[in-house]
């Protein structure tokens, strides 16, 4: 029925030339080839880039050399339509001169009739170049993106704020004048420091005022202060107005004079565990061997054991304990106490083996074993250092804990003493995990000689600075009246017996990480950190009283 109706006889058969229908209701007649119009090509040396190639079918056509394509031709040439590009063969991409096509009379030699069944589009001559090659030809080497490392310099730009109580124009003028002042002060320092401090200074003025009149008044005061300020002498002589402290004034004001009023009173010293002066009323020393073969409670595992002056091989592994502190963690939505050393729950078996050791906490008992002494009185003819920071490292002996290292630091972190000390009794454990001492080889001092060395630098008027200094005073068997403890300068909000550790204070107030290694504490690092914490404390106090 379909062939007789001739409904599809105008549609070319899609299966040509392999159609197997008989009869087929599609058309098997090929349409006539479309006529192609060709425009006349003008030969010109200036427009050589538009000349098509000579086809291989034209053997008699003359060939003339052609100029290579330049960047100017690629960038300035207008985009050609698809129909125009279809009439012209693709150019060669080699660097050799291109042949020139001269018109011939034979149209069949130029263009072949297209097929209506299978067409393969040919890309234009512009697209034959890879994108990376085009970019290199037109713009040189490819640009590699990188982060902007240019410092933000120049006058600060104040952004509009609808909640600002002062017009933007006034704020911008003020920021520009502040920036000019900081440029004079910070001449030769970081180029972006003036911009940063000018921004902070203007923002501080804006936050401390509530109306344009107050803003102008405070801005005038700040500008007058910056005008009188001398040029910075170094990276430590910087700061915005109201926070900057003149180094010359700080040099005349000794840290000793500023910090003396923060010495701990006598009543608080006893509350914090410092040895009292009344201990000196009774004789001390000479009874350290009285504890031998007596039962004592181990300071690590809390088990009873007999004290020995000579340990056997088995005695070095009798104590099984956790060296880490307790901390709270969340497990299954509940709080649990675990050891920081191994994350095991409270009450679990220890993770480290060692010898049994003990520590005395009674002042009378410690005084009987190794006697306490008092710091010598001040002598005007022999002035001593005004303030020193000290830190002691202790180890375990048959008489409890004894001093094995003393470090004393003066102002500007100058080391006055840093010596290993030989204990007075038989050593059980050097406590290397915390003391950092692995051997006593080369030791030159005992407790008496190291105290004599210390008394060359301090007297009763000297301020002793440290963290948890009562432990150091007990190790030195020293009673001293003028003490500053960083645990008291930065107290815990819950009060005693809670305290912040030196490591936590250093991280919070100094952005300094100490006691990070596994080789034990460094007494010099701890003493230096205490001195830096005192300087930060005094600086904050001076800002509050201003």
C-alpha positions as CSV (number, residue, x, y, z in Angstrom):
1,X,0.0,0.0,0.0
2,X,2.8,2.4,0.9
3,X,4.5,2.3,-2.6
4,X,1.3,3.0,-4.3
5,X,0.4,6.0,-2.2
6,X,3.9,7.5,-2.8
7,X,3.9,9.2,0.7
8,X,7.7,8.8,1.1
9,X,8.9,9.0,-2.5
10,X,10.5,12.5,-1.9
11,X,12.5,11.4,1.1
12,X,16.0,9.9,0.3
13,X,16.3,6.3,1.4
14,X,18.5,6.2,4.6
15,X,19.9,2.7,3.8
16,X,21.5,3.7,0.5
17,X,23.4,2.2,-1.2
18,X,22.7,-1.1,0.8
19,X,18.9,-1.0,0.8
20,X,17.3,-4.5,0.7
21,X,13.7,-3.5,0.5
22,X,11.8,-4.5,-2.6
23,X,10.0,-2.4,-3.5
24,X,11.3,0.5,-1.3
25,X,8.8,3.3,-0.5
26,X,11.7,5.8,-0.2
27,X,13.4,7.7,-3.1
28,X,16.5,6.1,-4.6
29,X,17.2,9.1,-6.9
30,X,20.3,11.3,-6.1
31,X,19.6,15.0,-6.0
32,X,21.6,17.2,-8.3
33,X,24.8,18.7,-6.9
34,X,24.3,22.2,-5.7
35,X,26.0,24.9,-7.7
36,X,28.9,26.6,-5.9
37,X,29.7,30.2,-6.5
38,X,33.4,31.2,-6.4
39,X,34.5,34.7,-6.0
40,X,37.5,36.1,-7.7
41,X,40.7,36.0,-5.6
42,X,42.9,39.0,-5.7
43,X,46.6,38.3,-5.5
44,X,48.3,40.8,-3.1
45,X,51.4,40.6,-1.0
46,X,49.8,42.5,1.8
47,X,46.8,40.1,2.2
48,X,48.9,37.0,1.9
49,X,47.3,35.5,5.0
50,X,43.9,35.3,3.1
51,X,45.2,33.4,0.1
52,X,44.1,29.8,-0.2
53,X,46.5,27.0,-1.0
54,X,46.9,25.6,-4.5
55,X,45.1,22.2,-4.7
56,X,47.1,19.2,-5.8
57,X,44.7,18.8,-8.9
58,X,46.1,22.0,-10.5
59,X,49.5,21.0,-11.7
60,X,50.0,24.0,-14.0
61,X,49.3,26.7,-11.3
62,X,52.3,28.9,-10.5
63,X,53.5,29.0,-6.9
64,X,54.9,32.1,-5.2
65,X,56.4,32.4,-1.7
66,X,54.2,33.6,1.1
67,X,55.0,35.5,4.3
68,X,54.5,33.6,7.5
69,X,51.6,34.3,9.7
70,X,52.3,36.8,12.5
71,X,50.6,37.7,15.7
72,X,49.2,40.8,14.1
73,X,47.3,38.7,11.5
74,X,46.0,36.3,14.1
75,X,44.7,39.0,16.5
76,X,43.4,41.6,14.0
77,X,41.8,39.3,11.5
78,X,38.0,39.3,11.6
79,X,36.2,36.1,12.3
80,X,35.1,34.3,9.1
81,X,31.8,32.7,8.7
82,X,31.4,28.9,8.5
83,X,30.3,29.1,4.9
84,X,33.4,31.0,3.8
85,X,35.7,28.6,5.7
86,X,34.0,25.6,4.0
87,X,34.9,26.9,0.6
88,X,38.6,27.1,1.4
89,X,41.0,24.2,2.1
90,X,42.7,24.1,5.5
91,X,46.2,25.7,5.5
92,X,49.3,23.9,6.5
93,X,50.7,24.5,10.0
94,X,54.4,24.1,9.0
95,X,56.8,27.0,9.1
96,X,57.6,26.7,5.3
97,X,56.3,29.3,2.9
98,X,52.7,28.6,1.8
99,X,51.9,28.2,-2.0
100,X,49.6,30.6,-3.6
101,X,46.5,29.5,-5.5
102,X,45.9,31.1,-8.9
103,X,42.3,30.8,-10.3
104,X,41.7,28.2,-13.1
105,X,38.9,27.7,-15.5
106,X,38.2,24.2,-14.3
107,X,35.6,24.4,-11.5
108,X,35.7,20.7,-11.0
109,X,39.3,20.8,-10.0
110,X,38.5,23.1,-7.1
111,X,35.5,21.6,-5.3
112,X,34.1,18.2,-5.3
113,X,30.3,17.8,-4.9
114,X,29.4,17.0,-1.3
115,X,27.6,13.8,-0.3
116,X,24.1,14.2,1.3
117,X,24.5,10.9,3.2
118,X,27.8,11.2,4.9
119,X,29.4,14.6,5.8
120,X,32.5,15.1,7.8
121,X,33.0,18.7,8.9
122,X,36.5,20.0,8.7
123,X,37.8,22.4,11.3
124,X,38.8,25.9,10.4
125,X,42.4,26.8,10.0
126,X,42.4,28.8,13.2
127,X,41.4,25.8,15.3
128,X,44.2,23.6,13.9
129,X,46.5,25.3,16.4
130,X,46.3,23.9,20.0
131,X,45.1,26.4,22.6
132,X,48.4,26.3,24.4
133,X,50.3,27.0,21.2
134,X,48.0,29.9,20.3
135,X,48.5,31.4,23.8
136,X,52.3,31.0,23.4
137,X,52.3,32.5,19.9
138,X,50.2,35.5,20.9
139,X,51.2,36.2,24.5
140,X,54.5,34.5,25.1
141,X,54.9,32.0,27.9
142,X,51.8,30.9,29.8
143,X,51.1,32.7,33.0
144,X,51.2,30.6,36.2
145,X,48.7,31.6,38.8
146,X,50.3,32.3,42.3
147,X,49.2,33.7,45.6
148,X,49.3,37.4,46.1
149,X,52.2,38.0,48.5
150,X,52.3,41.8,48.2
151,X,52.1,43.5,51.6
152,X,49.1,45.8,52.2
153,X,50.7,49.2,52.2
154,X,49.5,52.7,51.7
155,X,46.9,54.7,53.5
156,X,44.1,52.5,55.0
157,X,40.7,52.5,53.3
158,X,37.8,53.0,55.6
159,X,34.8,51.0,54.4
160,X,31.3,52.5,54.6
161,X,29.2,51.5,57.6
162,X,25.6,52.6,58.0
163,X,25.9,52.2,61.8
164,X,28.9,54.5,62.1
165,X,28.3,57.6,64.2
166,X,30.9,59.6,62.2
167,X,30.7,60.5,58.5
168,X,33.0,58.4,56.3
169,X,34.8,61.4,54.9
170,X,35.9,62.5,58.4
171,X,37.1,59.0,59.3
172,X,39.1,58.7,56.0
173,X,40.8,62.0,56.6
174,X,41.7,61.0,60.1
175,X,43.0,57.6,59.0
176,X,45.2,59.3,56.4
177,X,46.8,61.7,58.9
178,X,47.4,58.8,61.4
179,X,49.0,56.9,58.6
180,X,51.4,59.8,57.8
181,X,52.4,59.9,61.5
182,X,53.1,56.2,61.6
183,X,55.1,56.4,58.4
184,X,57.4,58.9,60.1
185,X,57.7,56.8,63.3
186,X,58.3,53.5,61.5
187,X,60.7,54.8,58.9
188,X,62.9,51.9,57.9
189,X,60.8,49.2,59.6
190,X,58.2,46.9,57.9
191,X,56.5,48.6,55.0
192,X,53.0,47.4,56.0
193,X,53.3,48.2,59.7
194,X,52.2,51.8,59.3
195,X,49.1,50.8,57.4
196,X,48.2,48.1,60.0
197,X,48.6,50.4,63.0
198,X,46.8,53.3,61.3
199,X,43.8,51.0,60.7
200,X,43.9,49.8,64.3
201,X,44.3,53.3,65.7
202,X,41.4,54.7,63.8
203,X,39.2,51.7,64.7
204,X,40.0,52.2,68.4
205,X,39.1,55.9,68.2
206,X,35.8,55.0,66.5
207,X,34.9,52.4,69.1
208,X,35.7,54.5,72.1
209,X,33.5,57.4,71.0
210,X,29.8,57.8,70.5
211,X,29.4,60.9,68.3
212,X,31.3,63.0,65.7
213,X,32.3,65.6,68.3
214,X,33.9,63.0,70.6
215,X,35.5,61.3,67.6
216,X,37.2,64.6,66.5
217,X,38.4,65.4,70.0
218,X,40.0,62.0,70.5
219,X,41.5,62.0,67.1
220,X,43.1,65.3,67.8
221,X,44.6,64.0,71.1
222,X,46.0,60.9,69.3
223,X,47.5,62.9,66.5
224,X,49.2,65.2,69.0
225,X,50.6,62.2,70.9
226,X,51.9,60.7,67.7
227,X,53.5,64.0,66.7
228,X,55.5,64.1,69.9
229,X,56.6,60.4,69.6
230,X,60.2,59.8,68.5
231,X,61.1,57.5,65.6
232,X,61.1,53.8,66.5
233,X,64.5,52.3,67.4
234,X,63.7,48.7,66.5
235,X,60.9,46.1,66.1
236,X,60.3,46.2,69.9
237,X,59.7,49.9,69.8
238,X,56.2,49.8,68.2
239,X,52.6,50.1,69.1
240,X,49.6,52.3,68.7
241,X,49.0,55.3,70.8
242,X,47.8,54.3,74.3
243,X,49.6,50.9,74.2
244,X,53.1,52.0,73.2
245,X,55.6,52.2,76.1
246,X,58.7,54.3,75.8
247,X,61.7,52.0,76.0
248,X,63.7,54.7,77.7
249,X,61.1,55.0,80.5
250,X,61.1,51.2,80.9
251,X,64.8,51.1,81.2
252,X,64.8,53.6,84.0
253,X,62.0,51.7,85.8
254,X,63.6,48.5,86.8
255,X,61.5,45.3,86.8
256,X,62.5,44.9,90.4
257,X,60.9,48.2,91.5
258,X,57.7,47.4,89.6
259,X,57.4,43.8,90.7
260,X,58.3,44.2,94.4
261,X,54.7,45.0,95.4
262,X,53.6,41.7,93.9
263,X,55.7,39.6,96.4
264,X,53.5,37.0,98.2
265,X,52.7,37.9,101.8
266,X,54.0,35.6,104.6
267,X,50.5,34.2,105.4
268,X,49.9,33.2,101.7
269,X,53.4,31.7,101.5
270,X,52.5,29.2,104.2
271,X,49.1,28.5,102.6
272,X,50.9,27.7,99.3
273,X,53.2,25.2,100.9
274,X,56.4,27.3,101.4
275,X,58.7,26.3,104.3
276,X,58.0,28.5,107.4
277,X,60.7,30.4,109.2
278,X,60.0,28.6,112.5
279,X,61.8,25.5,111.2
280,X,65.1,27.2,112.0
281,X,64.4,27.0,115.7
282,X,65.4,23.4,115.8
283,X,68.6,21.8,114.5
284,X,68.4,19.8,111.3
285,X,70.3,17.4,109.1
286,X,72.1,14.2,109.7
287,X,69.2,11.8,109.9
288,X,68.8,10.8,106.3
289,X,70.0,7.2,106.9
290,X,67.4,6.6,109.6
291,X,64.8,5.6,107.0
292,X,66.8,2.7,105.6
293,X,65.0,-0.7,105.8
294,X,61.8,1.1,107.0
295,X,58.5,0.8,105.2
296,X,57.5,3.8,103.1
297,X,54.7,4.4,100.6
298,X,55.8,4.6,97.0
299,X,55.2,8.0,95.4
300,X,54.3,6.3,92.1
301,X,52.2,3.2,92.8
302,X,51.1,4.0,96.4
303,X,52.3,0.6,97.6
304,X,54.4,0.0,100.8
305,X,58.0,-1.1,100.3
306,X,61.2,-1.2,102.3
307,X,63.8,1.5,101.5
308,X,67.2,0.1,100.3
309,X,70.4,2.0,99.7
310,X,71.6,-0.6,97.2
311,X,69.1,-1.9,94.7
312,X,69.2,-5.4,93.1
313,X,68.3,-6.1,89.5
314,X,64.7,-7.1,90.4
315,X,64.2,-3.9,92.4
316,X,64.3,-1.8,89.2
317,X,61.1,-3.3,87.9
318,X,59.0,-3.8,91.1
319,X,57.0,-0.6,90.6
320,X,54.3,-0.6,87.9
321,X,52.7,2.8,87.5
322,X,51.2,5.5,85.2
323,X,53.5,8.5,84.7
324,X,50.7,10.6,83.1
325,X,48.2,12.7,84.8
326,X,44.5,12.0,85.1
327,X,42.1,13.8,82.7
328,X,38.4,13.6,81.8
329,X,37.3,12.3,78.4
330,X,33.9,11.5,76.9
331,X,33.1,7.9,76.1
332,X,29.7,6.8,75.0
333,X,28.2,10.1,76.1
334,X,29.7,9.8,79.7
335,X,32.7,11.3,81.4
336,X,35.5,9.0,82.3
337,X,38.8,9.5,84.0
338,X,41.8,8.2,82.1
339,X,45.6,8.5,82.3
340,X,47.2,10.8,79.7
341,X,50.1,8.5,79.2
342,X,48.2,5.5,77.9
343,X,44.5,6.5,77.8
344,X,43.6,3.6,80.2
345,X,40.8,4.1,82.7
346,X,41.4,5.1,86.3
347,X,42.5,2.1,88.4
348,X,44.0,0.1,85.6
349,X,47.4,-1.6,85.8
350,X,50.4,0.7,85.3
351,X,52.1,1.0,81.9
352,X,55.6,1.7,83.1
353,X,58.0,-0.2,85.3
354,X,60.6,1.2,87.6
355,X,62.0,1.2,91.2
356,X,59.9,2.2,94.2
357,X,60.5,5.8,95.4
358,X,59.1,8.1,98.0
359,X,58.8,11.8,98.7
360,X,58.6,13.5,102.0
361,X,56.0,16.3,102.4
362,X,56.4,17.1,106.1
363,X,58.7,20.0,106.8
364,X,60.0,18.6,110.1
365,X,61.0,15.3,108.5
366,X,62.8,17.0,105.6
367,X,64.5,19.4,108.1
368,X,65.7,16.4,110.1
369,X,67.3,14.7,107.1
370,X,68.7,17.8,105.4
371,X,68.5,21.1,107.3
372,X,67.0,24.3,106.0
373,X,68.9,27.6,105.9
374,X,67.9,31.2,105.6
375,X,69.0,33.6,102.9
376,X,71.8,35.9,104.1
377,X,70.8,39.4,105.1
378,X,71.4,42.3,102.7
379,X,74.8,44.0,102.9
380,X,74.9,47.6,101.5
381,X,78.6,47.2,100.8
382,X,78.0,44.1,98.7
383,X,74.9,44.7,96.6
384,X,73.2,41.7,95.0
385,X,70.9,41.1,92.1
386,X,67.5,42.7,92.5
387,X,65.5,39.9,90.9
388,X,66.3,36.4,89.6
389,X,64.2,33.5,88.3
390,X,65.3,30.0,89.3
391,X,64.2,26.5,88.6
392,X,65.3,23.2,90.1
393,X,65.3,19.6,88.9
394,X,65.0,16.9,91.5
395,X,65.7,13.2,91.6
396,X,64.8,10.4,94.1
397,X,67.3,9.2,96.7
398,X,67.1,7.2,99.9
399,X,66.2,10.5,101.7
400,X,63.3,11.3,99.4
401,X,63.6,14.0,96.6
402,X,66.8,15.9,96.4
403,X,68.2,18.7,94.1
404,X,70.2,17.5,91.1
405,X,70.2,20.7,88.9
406,X,69.9,24.4,89.6
407,X,69.4,27.1,87.0
408,X,69.3,30.9,87.9
409,X,68.4,33.5,85.3
410,X,68.7,37.3,85.8
411,X,67.1,40.1,83.8
412,X,67.4,40.0,80.0
413,X,67.5,36.2,80.4
414,X,71.1,36.2,81.5
415,X,72.3,32.9,82.9
416,X,73.8,33.3,86.3
417,X,74.0,29.6,87.4
418,X,73.3,26.4,85.5
419,X,74.9,23.5,87.3
420,X,74.4,19.8,88.1
421,X,74.3,19.0,91.8
422,X,75.3,15.8,93.5
423,X,72.7,14.6,96.0
424,X,73.6,14.0,99.7
425,X,72.3,10.4,99.7
426,X,72.2,7.3,97.6
427,X,70.5,7.9,94.2
428,X,67.5,5.6,93.4
429,X,66.1,7.3,90.3
430,X,67.2,10.5,88.4
431,X,63.6,11.0,87.3
432,X,64.9,11.6,83.8
433,X,61.4,11.7,82.3
434,X,60.8,15.1,84.0
435,X,64.3,16.3,85.1
436,X,66.0,15.6,81.8
437,X,69.1,14.5,83.7
438,X,70.6,11.2,82.4
439,X,73.9,11.2,84.2
440,X,75.8,13.1,86.9
441,X,79.1,12.8,85.1
442,X,81.3,15.9,85.6
443,X,79.3,17.2,88.6
444,X,81.2,19.9,90.6
445,X,78.8,20.9,93.3
446,X,76.9,19.4,96.2
447,X,74.0,21.1,98.0
448,X,76.2,23.2,100.3
449,X,78.5,24.5,97.5
450,X,75.7,25.3,95.2
451,X,73.9,27.3,97.9
452,X,77.1,29.2,98.5
453,X,77.3,30.0,94.7
454,X,73.7,31.1,94.8
455,X,74.4,33.5,97.7
456,X,76.9,35.4,95.6
457,X,73.9,36.7,93.6
458,X,71.1,37.0,96.1
459,X,70.4,38.1,99.6
460,X,67.3,38.6,101.7
461,X,66.2,41.6,99.6
462,X,66.4,39.8,96.3
463,X,63.1,38.7,94.7
464,X,63.0,35.1,93.8
465,X,60.8,34.3,90.8
466,X,59.5,30.9,89.7
467,X,56.5,28.7,89.1
468,X,55.4,26.5,92.0
469,X,58.6,27.8,93.7
470,X,57.8,26.0,97.0
471,X,59.1,22.8,95.5
472,X,62.4,24.5,94.5
473,X,62.7,26.0,98.0
474,X,62.3,22.6,99.6
475,X,64.9,21.1,97.2
476,X,67.3,23.9,98.1
477,X,66.3,23.7,101.7
478,X,66.0,27.5,101.6
479,X,63.8,29.9,103.4
480,X,63.4,33.3,101.7
481,X,61.0,36.2,102.4
482,X,60.6,37.9,98.9
483,X,59.0,35.5,96.5
484,X,56.9,36.0,93.3
485,X,55.2,32.8,92.0
486,X,53.7,32.9,88.5
487,X,51.0,30.5,89.8
488,X,49.9,33.4,92.1
489,X,50.3,36.1,89.3
490,X,47.9,34.1,87.1
491,X,45.6,32.3,89.6
492,X,43.1,29.6,88.7
493,X,39.5,30.8,88.8
494,X,38.6,28.1,91.3
495,X,41.4,29.1,93.7
496,X,43.9,26.9,95.6
497,X,44.7,24.1,95.4
498,X,44.0,24.4,91.7
499,X,46.7,26.0,89.6
500,X,47.6,26.6,86.0
501,X,50.7,24.7,84.8
502,X,53.7,26.7,83.5
503,X,53.1,25.1,80.1
504,X,49.5,26.3,79.9
505,X,50.5,29.9,81.0
506,X,53.2,30.0,78.4
507,X,50.9,29.0,75.7
508,X,48.1,31.4,76.6
509,X,50.1,34.5,77.5
510,X,53.3,34.1,75.5
511,X,52.2,32.0,72.5
512,X,55.2,29.9,73.4
513,X,55.2,26.1,73.6
514,X,57.5,24.6,76.2
515,X,58.1,21.1,77.6
516,X,57.2,19.6,74.3
517,X,60.0,17.1,74.0
518,X,60.2,13.6,75.5
519,X,63.7,14.3,77.0
520,X,62.3,16.0,80.1
521,X,62.0,19.6,81.3
522,X,64.7,22.2,80.6
523,X,65.3,24.2,83.8
524,X,66.7,27.2,81.8
525,X,63.6,27.3,79.6
526,X,61.3,27.2,82.6
527,X,63.2,30.0,84.4
528,X,63.3,32.1,81.3
529,X,59.6,31.6,80.7
530,X,58.8,32.8,84.3
531,X,60.7,36.0,83.7
532,X,58.8,36.6,80.4
533,X,55.5,35.9,82.2
534,X,56.4,38.6,84.8
535,X,57.1,41.1,82.1
536,X,53.8,40.4,80.4
537,X,52.0,40.7,83.8
538,X,53.6,44.1,84.5
539,X,52.9,45.4,81.0
540,X,49.2,44.5,81.4
541,X,49.0,46.1,84.8
542,X,50.6,49.3,83.4
543,X,47.8,49.4,80.7
544,X,45.1,49.0,83.3
545,X,46.4,51.9,85.5
546,X,46.8,54.2,82.6
